[in-house]
Amino acid sequence: MMNSFKSDTSAAFSNDDDRFDQVSITLHWLTVVLIIAQFSSIWLREAIDHQSALAASLLAVHRTSGIFSWFVVAARAAWRRWCAHLPPFPASMPRIQQLAAMANEYSLYILLLAMPITGLARVVLRGQPFSLFIWHVPALMQAEPEIRALFAKAHDIGATALLVLIGLHASAALLHRLMLHDNVMQRMLPQKLAPMKSVTASGKRNKADLAKVS
């Protein structure tokens, strides 16, 4: 019954068998936007006076986008597990590359879910008020500098690992698009950006189908 629900739901949101469904595509690019917001805000903050009002605003943007990203990635993981349409890899793609792609994807999920947790723990364990979304949150507990240092280190290491995985993910997508010329990258592109199927090729398929019927 669960498989039937998954197929029915994904079919309702997918137009092509060789592309992800629209919900998966939307959540993917929303995640990208939130990741860009997180890294750009914290990098900009490092370039200015940390005591300025702008630095405080950038830090609030970083924390807020991090929390939002956790919910988006959690929703994306749940959708992928139970409802998403998952197009197959190209037949020409070696099994080792398929395994590497899946390992990269799952590692990204794990890091994207872990990073907001380590970041929030890093903030809360300071034992000081902080800004989140539009709220000024009071201190939630006493300062725990030793435990906070562990979460801070984990957050920094996770950020580096996340950049490496994102770089590999983007590089692989460009490799498939620019050199291998298969459909791996366009599977996750929005409908307007995905290459249109050739009308001529479509016409040939229709004629072939009619020939088979006749």
C-alpha positions in Angstrom: 0.0 0.0 0.0 2.9 2.4 0.8 4.5 1.7 -2.6 1.1 2.4 -4.3 0.8 5.7 -2.4 4.4 6.7 -3.3 3.8 6.0 -7.0 0.5 7.7 -7.1 1.8 10.8 -5.3 5.0 11.1 -7.3 3.1 10.7 -10.5 1.0 13.6 -9.6 4.0 15.9 -9.3 6.2 14.5 -12.2 5.9 15.2 -15.9 8.8 13.1 -17.2 10.1 9.7 -16.2 13.7 10.8 -16.6 13.4 13.8 -14.2 12.7 14.2 -10.5 9.3 15.3 -9.5 8.6 19.0 -9.0 8.5 18.9 -5.2 12.0 17.3 -5.1 13.3 19.9 -7.5 11.7 22.8 -5.5 13.1 21.5 -2.2 16.6 21.0 -3.8 16.9 24.5 -5.1 15.4 26.0 -1.9 18.2 24.1 0.0 20.8 25.6 -2.4 19.5 29.2 -1.7 19.6 28.6 2.1 23.1 27.2 1.9 24.3 30.2 -0.1 22.7 32.5 2.5 24.4 30.7 5.3 27.9 30.8 3.9 27.7 34.3 2.4 26.4 35.8 5.6 29.1 34.2 7.8 31.9 35.1 5.3 30.7 38.7 5.1 30.6 38.9 8.9 34.2 37.7 9.1 35.2 40.6 6.9 33.7 43.4 9.1 33.8 44.5 12.7 32.1 41.8 14.8 30.8 44.4 17.2 28.8 46.3 14.5 25.1 46.2 14.0 25.6 44.8 10.5 27.6 41.9 12.0 24.8 41.1 14.4 22.3 41.1 11.5 24.5 38.9 9.4 24.8 36.4 12.3 21.0 36.4 12.7 20.6 35.7 9.0 23.2 32.8 9.3 21.3 31.3 12.2 17.9 31.8 10.7 18.8 30.3 7.3 20.4 27.4 9.1 17.3 26.5 11.1 15.1 26.9 8.0 17.5 24.6 6.0 17.1 21.9 8.7 13.4 21.8 8.2 13.7 21.9 4.4 16.2 19.1 4.3 14.2 17.0 6.8 11.1 17.5 4.6 13.2 16.7 1.5 14.5 13.5 3.1 11.0 12.4 4.1 9.6 13.2 0.7 12.4 11.3 -1.0 11.9 8.3 1.2 8.1 8.0 0.8 6.8 10.0 -2.1 9.4 11.1 -4.6 9.8 10.0 -8.1 13.5 8.9 -8.5 14.6 8.7 -12.1 17.2 5.9 -12.8 20.8 6.7 -13.6 21.8 6.6 -17.3 22.5 3.0 -18.4 26.0 4.2 -19.5 26.9 5.3 -16.0 29.3 2.8 -14.3 28.1 1.2 -11.1 31.0 2.7 -9.1 29.9 6.2 -10.2 26.4 5.5 -9.2 27.5 4.4 -5.7 29.8 7.5 -5.4 26.8 9.7 -6.4 24.6 8.1 -3.8 27.3 8.3 -1.1 27.7 12.0 -1.8 24.0 12.6 -1.7 23.5 10.8 1.6 26.5 12.5 3.2 25.1 15.8 2.2 21.8 14.9 3.9 23.6 13.9 7.1 25.7 17.1 7.2 22.9 19.4 6.3 20.8 17.9 9.2 23.8 18.0 11.6 25.1 21.4 10.9 22.1 23.4 12.3 22.2 21.3 15.4 25.8 21.9 16.1 25.4 25.6 15.3 22.4 26.0 17.6 24.2 24.1 20.4 27.2 26.4 19.9 24.9 29.4 20.5 22.8 28.1 23.4 25.9 26.8 25.3 27.3 30.3 25.4 24.6 31.0 28.1 23.8 34.4 26.5 20.7 35.9 24.7 20.8 35.6 20.9 18.7 36.6 17.9 16.8 34.0 15.9 14.3 34.8 13.1 12.6 38.0 14.4 12.9 37.1 18.1 15.4 38.0 20.7 15.8 34.7 22.6 16.9 34.9 26.3 19.7 32.7 27.7 18.4 29.2 27.9 21.0 27.7 30.2 24.2 28.5 32.0 27.4 28.7 29.9 29.2 25.4 29.3 32.5 26.5 27.6 34.1 23.1 27.4 31.0 21.4 25.8 30.5 24.5 23.6 34.1 24.2 22.3 33.3 20.6 21.1 30.2 21.7 19.2 32.1 24.7 17.8 34.9 22.5 16.5 32.3 20.0 15.0 30.5 22.9 13.4 33.7 24.2 11.8 34.8 20.8 10.6 31.3 20.2 9.3 31.3 23.4 7.3 34.6 22.5 5.6 33.3 19.0 4.8 30.1 20.5 3.5 32.0 22.7 1.1 34.0 19.8 -0.2 30.9 17.6 -0.8 29.1 20.5 -2.5 32.1 21.1 -4.7 32.2 17.4 -5.7 28.4 17.4 -6.3 28.5 20.5 -8.5 31.6 19.3 -10.3 30.0 15.9 -11.1 26.9 17.6 -12.4 28.9 19.9 -14.7 31.0 16.9 -15.9 27.8 15.0 -16.9 26.4 18.1 -18.6 29.4 19.4 -20.4 31.5 16.3 -21.2 29.4 13.2 -20.9 26.3 14.9 -22.3 23.9 12.6 -20.5 20.7 13.6 -18.6 22.0 13.5 -15.1 22.1 17.3 -14.5 18.8 18.1 -16.2 17.0 15.6 -14.0 17.1 18.2 -11.2 16.8 21.4 -13.3 13.5 23.4 -13.1 11.2 22.7 -16.0 12.0 26.0 -17.8 15.7 25.3 -17.7 15.7 21.7 -18.6 16.5 21.0 -22.3 13.3 20.5 -24.4 12.9 17.2 -26.1 13.3 17.4 -29.8 10.0 17.7 -31.6 11.5 15.8 -34.5 12.5 12.9 -32.3 9.1 13.0 -30.7 7.5 12.8 -34.1 9.6 9.8 -35.0 8.6 8.1 -31.8 4.9 8.7 -32.6 5.3 7.4 -36.1 7.1 4.3 -34.8 4.3 3.7 -32.3 1.7 4.1 -35.0 3.6 1.6 -37.2 3.6 -0.9 -34.3 -0.1 -0.5 -33.8 -0.9 -0.9 -37.5 
